[in-house]
Amino acid sequence: RSRPDSEIEQDKSVTVQVSMQGSLEMIYSALHALENSRPLILVDNLQISYTRTRYRVPDSNHVDTSYRASYDAIAFIL
C-alpha cells in the first residue's frame, strides 16, 4: 500500500558513518547489539577488512585488533 505524500514528507532519518577496529568477535557483538536494538537501526555499506601490522609482536595479553569495520547506521525518527 502506498502512503500519501504528506506521510512520506514526515519521515525523517539520521545516518551515522561508523568505523571500528577490533577482533571479529568484538565487531560481531556490536552488530548483534544493533540487530536487537529499539528503535530499529539499519546497517548499510558494511565493509570488514583484515589489517596487517608489520611490527605486531604476538603476546598472550594482546587484544586482537586485526579487523576494521565501517558501515552506515541509519535510524528512523518517527
PAZAPA-4460 file (N, C-alpha, C; in steps of 0.05 Angstrom, whole numbers, plus 32768, in hexadecimal, padded with zeros to 4 digits):
% residues 78
    n_x    n_y    n_z   ca_x   ca_y   ca_z    c_x    c_y    c_z   seq   type   mol
   8011   7FE9   8000   8000   8000   8000   8012   8019   8000     1      R     A
   800C   802B   7FEF   801C   8043   7FEE   8011   8058   8002     2      S     A
   8023   8068   800C   801B   807C   801F   8017   8097   8012     3      R     A
   8006   80A8   801C   8003   80C2   8011   801D   80D2   8013     4      P     A
   8021   80E5   8001   8039   80F5   8002   803E   8103   801C     5      D     A
   8029   810B   802A   802C   8119   8043   8039   8108   8058     6      S     A
   8034   80ED   8058   8040   80DB   806B   805E   80D7   8064     7      E     A
   8064   80D5   804A   8080   80D0   8042   8091   80E8   8049     8      I     A
   8086   8100   8046   8095   8118   804D   809B   811A   806B     9      E     A
   808B   810D   807C   808F   810E   8099   80A4   80FA   80A2    10      Q     A
   80AA   80E6   8092   80BF   80D2   8099   80DA   80E0   809A    11      D     A
   80E9   80DB   80B0   8103   80E7   80B3   8116   80D1   80BB    12      K     A
   812E   80D2   80B2   8142   80BF   80BA   815C   80CD   80C0    13      S     A
   816C   80BF   80D0   8187   80C9   80D7   819B   80B3   80CF    14      V     A
   81B0   80BA   80C1   81C4   80A7   80B9   81DF   80AF   80C5    15      T     A
   81EC   809C   80D1   8206   80A0   80DE   8219   808C   80D1    16      V     A
   8230   8097   80C9   8245   8085   80BE   8256   807B   80D5    17      Q     A
   8258   8061   80D7   8266   8054   80EE   827F   8046   80E5    18      V     A
   8295   8049   80F3   82AD   803A   80EF   82B6   802F   8109    19      S     A
   82BE   8015   8109   82C7   8008   8121   82DE   7FF6   811A    20      M     A
   82EE   7FF0   812E   8304   7FDD   812B   8305   7FCA   8142    21      Q     A
   8309   7FB1   813D   830A   7F9D   8152   830A   7F81   8147    22      G     A
   8304   7F6E   8158   8303   7F52   814F   82E9   7F4D   8141    23      S     A
   82E7   7F37   8133   82CD   7F31   8126   82B7   7F2D   813B    24      L     A
   82BE   7F22   8152   82AA   7F1E   8167   829F   7F39   8171    25      E     A
   82B1   7F4D   8174   82A8   7F67   817D   8296   7F74   8169    26      M     A
   829D   7F73   814F   828D   7F7F   813A   8272   7F70   8138    27      I     A
   8273   7F56   8139   825A   7F46   8138   8248   7F4E   8150    28      Y     A
   8253   7F51   8167   8243   7F58   817F   8236   7F73   817B    29      S     A
   8244   7F87   8170   8239   7FA1   816C   8222   7FA0   8157    30      A     A
   8226   7F91   8142   8211   7F8F   812D   81F9   7F80   8138    31      L     A
   81FE   7F6C   8149   81E8   7F5D   8155   81D7   7F6F   8167    32      H     A
   81E5   7F80   8176   81D6   7F93   8187   81C5   7FA6   8177    33      A     A
   81CF   7FAF   8160   81BF   7FC0   814E   81A6   7FB1   8143    34      L     A
   81AA   7F97   813D   8194   7F87   8133   817D   7F86   8147    35      E     A
   8183   7F85   8160   816F   7F83   8175   8167   7F9D   8182    36      N     A
   8170   7FB3   8176   816A   7FCD   8183   814E   7FD7   817B    37      S     A
   8144   7FE8   818C   812B   7FF7   8186   8130   8014   818D    38      R     A
   812B   8027   817C   811E   8023   8162   8130   8015   814E    39      P     A
   8124   800D   8138   8132   7FFE   8124   8148   800F   8118    40      L     A
   8160   8002   8116   8177   800F   8109   8180   7FFD   80F2    41      I     A
   8180   8008   80DA   8188   7FF9   80C2   81A6   7FFD   80BE    42      L     A
   81B3   7FE8   80B4   81D0   7FE9   80AE   81D2   7FE7   808F    43      V     A
   81E1   7FF9   8084   81E5   7FFA   8067   8202   7FFE   8060    44      D     A
   820B   7FF5   8049   8226   7FF8   8040   823B   7FEC   8053    45      N     A
   8235   7FD5   805E   8247   7FC8   8071   8260   7FBE   8063    46      L     A
   8277   7FC5   806D   8290   7FBB   8063   82A1   7FB2   807B    47      Q     A
   82AB   7F9A   807A   82BE   7F90   808E   82D7   7F88   8081    48      I     A
   82EE   7F91   808B   8307   7F8B   807F   831B   7F83   8094    49      S     A
   832E   7F72   808C   8344   7F6A   809D   835A   7F7E   809A    50      Y     A
   8365   7F87   80B0   837B   7F9B   80AF   8395   7F8D   80B8    51      T     A
   83A9   7F90   80A9   83C3   7F85   80B0   83D4   7F9A   80BD    52      R     A
   83E2   7F93   80D1   83F5   7FA5   80DE   8410   7F98   80DC    53      T     A
   8422   7FA6   80D1   843D   7F9B   80CB   844C   7F94   80E5    54      R     A
   8448   7FA4   80FA   8459   7FA0   8112   8449   7F94   8129    55      Y     A
   8433   7F87   8124   8424   7F7B   813A   8433   7F63   8145    56      R     A
   8435   7F63   815F   8442   7F4D   816D   842D   7F3E   817C    57      V     A
   8429   7F24   8177   8415   7F15   8185   841A   7F14   81A3    58      P     A
   8405   7F18   81B2   8407   7F19   81CF   83ED   7F0D   81DA    59      D     A
   83F0   7EFD   81EF   83D8   7EF0   81FA   83C5   7F04   8206    60      S     A
   83CE   7F1B   820E   83BD   7F30   8219   83B3   7F44   8204    61      N     A
   83BB   7F40   81EB   83B5   7F52   81D5   8398   7F4F   81CD    62      H     A
   838A   7F66   81CB   836E   7F67   81C2   836F   7F67   81A3    63      V     A
   8361   7F55   8197   8360   7F53   8179   8351   7F6B   816D    64      D     A
   835F   7F7B   815E   8353   7F92   8150   8359   7F8F   8133    65      T     A
   8358   7F77   8128   8361   7F72   810D   834C   7F79   80F8    66      S     A
   8334   7F80   80FF   831F   7F84   80EC   8314   7FA1   80EE    67      Y     A
   830D   7FAC   80D8   82FF   7FC6   80D7   82E4   7FC2   80CA    68      R     A
   82D1   7FCF   80D5   82B6   7FCF   80CA   82AC   7FEB   80C6    69      A     A
   829F   7FF0   80B0   8292   800A   80AC   8277   8006   80A0    70      S     A
   8264   8016   80A8   8249   8014   809E   8239   802D   80A4    71      Y     A
   8222   8030   8096   8210   8045   809C   81FA   803A   80AD    72      D     A
   81F5   8047   80C4   81DF   8040   80D6   81C8   8054   80D2    73      A     A
   81B1   804A   80CA   819A   805B   80C4   8184   8056   80D8    74      I     A
   817C   806B   80E5   8165   806A   80F8   814F   807C   80EE    75      A     A
   8137   8073   80F2   811F   8082   80E9   8112   808F   8100    76      F     A
   810C   80A8   80FE   80FF   80B8   8112   80E1   80B8   810B    77      I     A
   80D1   80AD   811D   80B5   80AA   8118   80A5   80C2   8123    78      L     A
***
